[in-house]
Amino acid sequence: MQVVLDNCTGCGYCMRDCPVGAVKVEKKKAVIDHHMCTDCQVCFRVCEDEALTPATVPPEATIECDACPIKCWIQSGYIGSCHRYKNENGMLVRTAPLQSFEDVADIVGPGVEEIIRKPVITAIGAGTTYPDTKPAPQIVSENRRGVDVVTVVTEVPLSYSSIIVKIDTDIPIGEEGERIFVGKREIGMVETEQYGSKMLHIGGVNRLTGKHGFLIARTITDLANRKPVKLKIENGTRLVLQVGQQPVINKQKAEKMRVGCGSATLGILANFFVEAADEVIILDAHITGQLSRHVAGQFAGAKPTGVFLKFEESTPGRYFGDHGNGWGGTSITNPVDIIDRIDMKVARPGMTILISETTGQNGIMLQVAENGTPQEIPLTAKAKAALEAISSTCEQSRVSAVYMGGAGGSARAGVTRYPIKLTQAVHAGKVQLTVGGCEGYVMPGGGITFMVDVEKVKSGSFYWTPTPATICPLEYTMERTDYDAMGGHVEAMKPFAAKDPDSD
């Protein structure tokens, strides 16, 4: 890659997106380290000033990598743009060792012991099937309880891929459909909320093949590999997310995931609440709960209080909340404001009201005066015990993610000469699909669209390539007779040689 200095404005887009860090901006001009440069042409494609031109002849001592369509030129001692392959003294080698199932078993966790449940080896470190018509890089077999079992593995580039991020918190993040950015570039959108969690969707083929595809592929890969990622929602909310860790929202670490909605909190802990106050209100953006009218409260012995709330009641004691930066993710910043009125024909002076959230982190105690107005009083010991009961029942707020990919395309040709038979066998349960040894969930319908919990895949197993696409380790495990029937590449099959425990 060469720089046309007269055209270069020093914008830094090339430096920002170079997958191997070969570009720097010095004195407002791009400078390329030609030893590191793989001629992947990311910089060429993101430059808006026509300041970069691809090289026409590879440097000496260069290997052209054929693991994906980029065909990186990798010089001796350096890595390709996907960071998976390295030129070591003129040999193209995989940068990570091949992993057996035993290497990742403690991460994947226990599974049902069936003859094809686990792969013979994983695809981690296996290499890529490219071009698609050649056999997968590893096709191995072993005998299990008298049955020959085959595993076919490949680290497959998937343009049809995305990551769904789950953030366990009541803290508002953004409205459904709001865009997600890294810097000023759009990478996804806020999805719906699921119970006590916010859902983000990042990537998908339309975004990956769009103008910010390289950044999106890198972001998906970083999240899947459990690295911290900084995001911004278009309403201004800033996030720092790392799978397995607590989310940081507008520079504040989220502490608790709610025990349930306001109604569920009442249902679970009603016995604590009837001891704590005459009336208990649990503020929640989805369903706010009121003890005296709720069926759980009445079952536990709560009596009518004459307290009416401002939210719309859906069923007795359950109210549809709203969204905001107040208590329980509602618009209520002063908890007393949730009370619309108190009917003193039912209520009585001295009656107590406890208001809290679904995490129990905030609480206020009120006492009804002679004129019917609620006045704040100190929390009683039983009120504090009720708040502690809520808090101790909550899980820690954390970030998790599900990688989603479509493997129903050309990558199947590396497994079998008849790809449709592989798809049919996967859906028929004759082929087990795993991701780095972890069982993937294959979605119904056509093709092979799968999902996997990234925390059950060994960290560092996902990559990206500037096609752009994300790269995922996939294994297909089946009985040998079924592999023969689908036209598998049996000529490339070899027996699995287990590691010598005494070897290095």
N, C-alpha and C positions, 0 to 999 in steps of 0.2 A: 504494500500500500504506500502511495506517495502523496505528499501534501503539496497542493498548489498554493503557495504562500500568498500570492496576490489576492486570492479569493477568500482566504481564511480570516474570519472575524474574531476568532478566539472564544466562540460561544461555549465551548466545552462539552457539547453533546457527544462528540466522539469519545472523549475521555470518560464521560459518565457511563456510556454503554459498552465500552470495550470489555469483553468477557475475560481477557487475560491481563488487563492493566497495562497494555503496551503503549497507550497514548497519554501524553501529558501536554499541558498548555504552558508554554514558557514565553514570556514577553508577548502575550496575546496572540500566539501562534501555536498551532498543534505541532507536536514533535512525536515521532513514532520510533519506538525501540524495535528495530528490524529483526533482532534476534527473537524477541518474544512474539512478534506479530505472526499470526497464523493465516492472514489474508482471508479471514472469515467474512469480511466486508460489512460487518455491522456498522462501522464508522462511516463507510461509504453510503449506507442506506439511511442513516439518521442525519447526515450532513445536509443542511438546507441551503448551503452556499456553493455547492459544487467545488469544494476545496480539497476533495480526496479522489484519487484515481487508483483502481486496482492494479496490482503488479501483473505482468504478463508472463514472467519467467520465475520459477521458484528459486530461492537461494540455494547454494551448494549445501550438501549434507542435510537435505530436507526430505522428509517422508510425507507423502500425501496420504492422509488418513481416509479410509473408505467406510468408516462406521456410520456415516450419515450423509445427507446430500451436500453439506457444507464443504466437505473434502479439504479440511485444514491442511496447510503446509506447516509441518512441525519440524523445527530445527533441533539438532542434537542437544539433549539436556533440558528441553522445554516441553510444555504440555499443550494439548489442543484446546479449542475454545470451550468444550464441554467439561474440561478438567478430568476426564476419564482416561485419556490415553497420553502416553509420553514417548518421546523419541530417546531411547537409551542405546547409545552407540550404534545407531542405524537400525535398531529393532523397535517396532511399535509395540508397546506393552501396556497392559491395563494397570492403572495406578492403584487399584485396590485388589487385595487377594480374593480368590474365589471362596465363598462361604458355604459350608454345609448347613443342613438344618440344625444340627447340634450347636453350631456357632451362634444361632439366633433363637434357640428354643426358649431361653429364659426371658427373652423379650416378647416373643409371640404368645407365650403362655400355654397352658394345657388345652388340648382339643380332644374331640371324640376319636378314639382309636379305631380307625377304619383303614383298610389296606391302601387306599389312595389319599388318605386325609392329609398326610404331610409329604412334601417333595423329597426326592432323594438328595438333591442339592438345591440351593437357592440360586437366583439369578444375580445376586449381588456379586459384582466382580466378574461376571460371565462374558460381557461384551455384547455387541449389537448384531442383530440379523439385518445386514444391509449389503448389497441390494436384497430385496425381499425374497427373491426366488431361490437364494441359496439356503441350505439347512441352517437351523439355529446353531449358535456357537457351542452349545453343550446339549447333547442328547444322551442321557445316561440311563442305565437300567440296573436293577438289583432284584433278587428273589426274596419275597416276603411271604413267609408261611406257605411256601410251595407255589406261590404265584409270581410270575415275572411282572414287575412294575416298571414303567418308563416315566421319566421326568424330562420335559423339554423346557429349556430356560433361555431367556433373552432379556437384555435391558433395552426396552423398546421406546423409541421416541414417539410421543403422542401429542399431536396438535389438538386433538379432541380431548382436552383435559382441563381441570379446574380444581380449586380447593375450596371447601366449605368450612368456614371458621366459626366455632361456637364459643361465645364469651358469656360466662356465667356471672351475671350481674343484673341488678335492678337500675343501675345508673344509666340515664338516657345516653344514647349514642347517636342515633339519627332516625329519621322517618324512613319507612319502607320505600325503596326505590332511590334513595339518595345515593349519589355517586361517591366512590372511594378513590382517593388519590394517593400516589407516592410523589411528593413534591407537587408539581402542577399537572401530572399525567394521570389520567383516569385508568384504573385497573379493575374495577368491579363495582358492586353496589350492595347496599344494605338490603337484606332479605327480611322476611317476617321474623317475629320473635317466637321462640319455642319454650313454653313454660317459663322458667326463670332465666332464659338465655337470649342473647342477641345473636343473630345469624348474619354472617357476611359471605358473599359469594364473589370469588376472585378468579378471573380467567374465563375459560370457555373459548371455543375455536374462533368465534367472531372477534373477540378481543385479542387473542393470541396472533391472529393474522392481520390485525390492524396496526396502526402507526406506533403503538406503544408495546408491541408484542414482546420485544426483548426484555423490557423491564418486568412485564407481567410474568413471563416464564421464570425469570430470576426470583421474583417475589414468591411465586408458588413453591419453587424449589426451596427457598430459605425457610418458609413456613413449614413445609413438609419435613425438612431436616432439623426442625426445632431451633432455628436461629431467631433472634429478636428482629422484628420488622416495625418500622415507623410508618403509620398510615394517618391520613386525614380525611374526615368526612366533609362533604361540601358545606354543611352548616357550620363548620369551624371546629368540631370536636377532633381532638388529636389523640391518637392511640399508640401505645407501644405494646405489641403482642408477641408472645413467645409461647409456643405450644408446651403445655405442662406447667406453666408459670401463671402467677396472678397478672391480670391485665392492668396496665397503667392508662388511666383515662384523664386527659387534661392534667397530667403530671401528678395525679393522685392514684395510688395503688388501691384497687378494689379489694375489699377484705372478705365479704361474705356473699354467698349465693343464697337466695331466699329459700326458706323451708318449703314453700308452696305459695300459691296466690293467697290473697287475704282471706278468702273463704276457707281454703284448705288449712291455713294456719289456725283458724278458729276451730275447725273440725278436729285437728290433731291435738290441740292443747286446751280444749274447752275447760277441762277440769282445773287447770291452773288459773284460767281467767276468771271463773266464777268465784274463786277465793280472793282474787286480786282487786276486783272492783265490781260495782253494780252494772256498769256498762263497759264494754271493751270494743274499740274500733281499730281495725287493722287496715291502714291505708295501703293501697296497691293500685298501680296504673291499669291493671287489667280488671281484677275483681276485688273491690274493697269489701271487707266483712264487718258485720255488726252483731255482737254476741247475743243481745236480747231477742233479736228477731230470727237469728240463724237456728236451723233445726238442731245443730250440735249444742248450741248454747241452751236451748230449751230442754234438750235431753239431759244436760248437766245441771239443770236447776235454775237457770237465769230467768228473771222475772221482767215483765214489760217496764220500760223506763221512760217512754214518751219522748225519746230522742229521735229526731228526724235528720237525715243526712242530705247533702246537696246533690250527690250523684244520683243517677237514674237507677232505680231498683229493678233488677231482672227477676229474681225470685226472693222470697223473704230472707233478709239478712245478707243478700249478695247484690252488690252495686257495681255497675260498669264505671270504672274510673276514667281518668284522662291522663295525658302524658305531659310531663314537664320536669323541671329541675327541683321539685319539692319532695316531700316525704313519700317514700315508696314509689318514686318515679312519677308522681302525679304533679299537678300544678299547685298543690297545697303546700305553701312554704311556712305558713303559720297553722299548725295542726288544729287549732280551735275553729278555723274557718270551714272545716268539713261539716260542722254542725249548722244545719239550716235553722232549726228552732227546737225548743223543748216545751212540750205540753205539760204544764204544771198540774193539770188534772190527773195526770198519770205519774209524773215525777214527784219527787219530794225534796225539800231542802236538805242539804247534807249528802245527797246521793253522789257517788263518786264515778268518774269516767276516766278510763285509761286509754290513751291513744298511742299507737306504735306503728311499726312497719313490719314487713315480712322477714326482715333480718334481725329485728329486735335491737338494732343499734341505737335507735332514738326512741325516747318515750317521754310522755308528759302525763301528769295526773291532774285532774280537774275535780272541783267540788261545786255542786249546784247551790247557788245562794238563794235567799228568801224570794228575791224577785225573779228567779229563774235563769239568771246569767251564770255561765260556768266560770269559775275562778281557779287559777293554777295554785296547786299546793305541792309540797315536796312529795316525791315518790315514797310510798310506804315499803316496808320490807317485803310484803307479799307481791306488790307491784314489781319490785326489782327482781323477785324470784320468777315472776312470769316473763319478764323481758329476758332473763338469763335462760329460761326454758326455750324461748324462741331462738336466741343466739346459738345456744349449744346444740340445737337440732339442725342448724344450717351447716352446709358444707362450705369449704373455702372457695372463694371465687377463683376460677382458673380458665385458661384458654385451651381448647382442644380443636382438632381439625380432622376432616375426612378428605382424602385425596380421591378424585373421581376421574376416570379415564375411559376412553372408548378404544378397545383393542380388537374391534371386529373388522378392521381393514386389512391392508396388505401384509401386516406383520404375521398374520396367520400362515402365510406361505412358507415361512421358515419352520413351521411345525409339521405341515402336511401338504401334499400335492392337491388336496381337495379341501380348501379352507371352509366351505360350507359345512362339511362333515364335522370339523372341529367345533364350530359354533353350535351345531345341533347336539353334539356330545356333551358340551359344557352345560347346556340347558337341560339335558336328560340326566345329568348327574353322573355320567360315565367319565367325565374329566373334572378334576378338582383344580380350580384356579387359585393360586396363592400369590401374594406379593411379598417378596423377601421372606418367605416362609409363613406369613400370616394369611389366614383364610380371608379371601375377599368376598364381598357380597356382590353377586352378579344380579343385575336388575332384570326383571322380566321383559319380554318383548324381543325384538330383533337385535342382532348383533351381540357383541360382548362388551357391555357397559358395566363397569365394576366400581365399587367403592371400598376403601380400606382406611382404618384408623391409623394415622401416621405414627402414633406412639407405640404401635405394635410392630413397626418396621425399624430395623436397625438405623440409628441416626447416621446421616451421610449417604444414604442409599439412593436418594433422588438427585438428579442432575438436570441441566437444561442445555439445549443446543440452539444456536442462533438460526434455526430454520424459520421461525422459532417454534420450539416444542419443549415439553418437559419429558424427562426420561425416567422410566419406572421399571424396577425389576419384576418380571413376570415369570411364573412357573406354571406349567400344565402337567399334571400327574395323572396317569391312567394305567390300566392293565395293558400288557403287551398285545393281547389279542385285539383289543379295541384300537390300539395304535396301528396295527397292521390293517384293520378294516377301514380306517379313514385315509389310508395311503400315506402313512408317515414315512419320514426319511430314515428308514431302518438301516440303510447303508452307512449312515453317519453315526449310528448308535454305538455306544461303547459301555462296557460294564463299569459301575462305580467302584473306585478304589478308595476305601476308607482311609482316613489319616492314620499314620503310625503314631500312637500316643507318645512314643519315645523320641520321635523326630522333632526337629526345631520347627 
